[in-house]
Amino acid sequence: MSAGNKPSYKGPKIEVRQQTRSIDEGKRVNLFCRLTEEPDSVHWILDDEDIVDGGRFKVWTDKCDCHCQILVTRPDDEGLYVFKARNKRGECCTTFSLHVIPSVKPLSDVDVKELLWQNTQQNEDLFGK
């Protein structure tokens, strides 16, 4: 890390198959931000609440790459996401807007559990966890 530099971002983006800011309900979405400096702390926020790692959300930072993954999207995941990163020299902030396209048929609890299981298996294959 260079002395005297605060973090800034190099192209925040939402990674979805359609490369748009809309996602079908029940699909996985990746929010991603690459920083110019390693952060001391990172916060992903939706509706003024920090998103924590667990359940349908996977949140992690790998050096300058910051990720927030929603394993199974729901309509209440729609909104303005705020990303904040801080180090000893300052803070940067950016926003992501996500639109969730409701499913024609409602997802049952069984469907959601199956999708979570499938996504967990895929993550274990990708990250070896």
N, C-alpha and C positions, 0 to 999 in steps of 0.2 A: 504494500500500500504506500503510495506517495505521501510524504509528510506535508501537511497543510491542506489537503483536499477533502472536501466533504463528498458524500456519495451523490451521484446523479445517475439518471437512467439512460440507457441506450436503446430505446425502442420497446416500450412496454407493449405487450400484445396478448391477445386471447387466442389460444391455439384450439381450433375446432376443425372438423373435417371440411366443412363448407367454407372455411376461412372468412366467416362473417362473424358478427357479434350476436348472432342468434343461434340457439341450440334447441333441438327437440327435447321435450321432457323425457327423462329416463336415460339420456345420453351422458357420457363423461365430457367434462370441459376442463381445460388447463388454462389457468391464468399464469402469466409468466412475465418476469421483469429481469433484465440483465443490467446490473449496476456497473459503474466505472470504478468504484472502490468497494472493498469488502465492508459490509455493515456490522455494527455492534448489535443492532436490534432491527427486526423487521416486523411490521404489522400489516395484516390483511384485514380490512374492515368492511362490513356490510351493515347498513342501517345503524351506524354508530356503535356497533358491537364488534369486538375482535373475533376473528374466525380462529378457532383452535383446532389443532390436529386431532382427529378422531372421528369415528362414525363415517359419514359420507364425505368428510373433508380430509385431505392429506395436505399438510403444509410443511415445506422444508426449504432450506437454503443450502446451496452448494457453492461456497466461495461467493462469487458475484452473481450467481444465478438464483433467483428466488421464485418459488413455485407455490401455487395454491390450486389443488385439483379437487373438483367436485365429482365424485364417483358416479352418482346418480342424480341428475338435476331434477328439481321440482319447481313449480311455478313460483314458490316463495323465495327461490334463489335469484329471481330476477331483480335487477336494480343496479345501483351505482356502487362499484367496489373501489375502495380507496387502498392504495398501497403506500406505506410509509417506511422509509429506511433511515437509520440514524447511525452516525459514528461520532467520535469525539470532536470532530470539526464541524458538524452540522447535520442537516436533515434534508431529504428530498421526498417529494410526494407526487403521485400521479393517480389518475382514476381510470377505471374500465367500466363500460356500460354493457350489461348482459341482458338479453331478451330471451326468455324461455317460451317456446311455442308449446302450448298445452297439448297433451295427448288426446286423441279422439276418444279413446276408452281410458277410464281411470286405471292407474296402476294399483294392483292389489298389494297387500303387505307381502304376500308370497313372491310376486314379481320383483319387488324392491329387494327382498332378501336374496333372491337368486342373482340379480344384477350386482349387488354388493359382493357376493361370493365370487362371481366371475371376475369382477374388477380386482378383488383382492388377489386372486390367483394370477392375473395378468401382471399386477404390480410386483408380486413375488418373483415372477419370471424375469421382469425387467430389472428390478433392483436387488434381487437376491435376499429379500427380507423374509 
